[in-house]
């Protein structure tokens, strides 16, 4: 599976990365993008997260999100494939491309 990774970034004293699978993951629905947030730090952390896609130029377009931002999640120490939080079926690939290219 091809993936696109963000550069590591810091928040609350931890290093994080976002990983997007434009072609989805093995268990994703056909035509969907998978997206996950990973803790890259040596310590685990409990945090609330919401992954959101907003249209770049048209604020009337609805936002697409993963997570409600009201549940505390446990992010294991040091990134591995089993500790990411996100979704296999974030958004249809064609929708994401429309949001990013306009």
N, C-alpha and C positions, 0 to 999 in steps of 0.2 A: 504494500500500500504506500503510495506517495504521500508525503506530508510536508506541510509548511510550518516552520517554527518561528515564533517571535524571538527577538533578542531577549535574553534574561532581563527582568526588571525587578526592582526592589519595592516591597510594600510591607509595613509592619515588621521590619527587620528580617524579612525572609526574601529569598530569591525565587522568582516565579517564571514560568514560560507558558505561552498558549500554543497549542498544537492543533492545526487544522488539517483535516484529511479531505481534500477536494473531491476525491472519488469515493468517499465514505470508507468505513471499516468493513471487515468481513461480515459483520452482522447488521450493517446499515441497510435501510431500504434502498432499492435501486434509485439512483439519481439524487441521493441526499448527501450532504456534507456533514461530517462528524467534527466536533470541536471539544477540546478538553483543556483544563487548566491544571498545571502540575507545580508542586512545591519542589524547588531545586535545592533547598537548604538541608543541612544535616539534622535539624530538629523537626519533629512533627508540629503541626499547628491546627487549632480549631478555628474555622473562619466561615463567614457567610459570603457566598459569591453568587453573582448573576452575570451570565455572558449575554451580551446584547449586540445586535446588528441594527444600525440606524442608517437610513438612506442619507447619502452625502449631501444632496442638494434639495430634496423635497421633504420638508418636515411633515407634510400631510400623509406621507406613506407610513404605515404602521411599523413599529419596531418589532423585531423578532428577538425572542430571548429564550434562554435556557436557565432554569432555576427561578424561584420567586424572590430570592434574596431575604428569606425569613427563616431559613433552616441552617443550623450550625453543622458544618461538615468537618470531618477529620481528614486532613491532608497528611499522609505518611511522610516520614523523613526521606529525603533524597529521591528524586524522580525515578520512577520506573513505570512500566506500562500498566501496572495494576493500581496505581494510586491516583490517577487523574480523576477529576470531577468534570462532568460535561454530559454530552449526549451523542449517541450514534446517528441520530436523525435530526440535526439542528434545523436545517432548511434545505429546500430543493436547490441544487447547484445553479440552475438557471435563474432563480430568484436572487441568490447571493450575487451572481454576476451582474444582474440588473442594478442592484443596490450599489455595487462597487464601481460600475462603469458610467453611471449617470452623474 
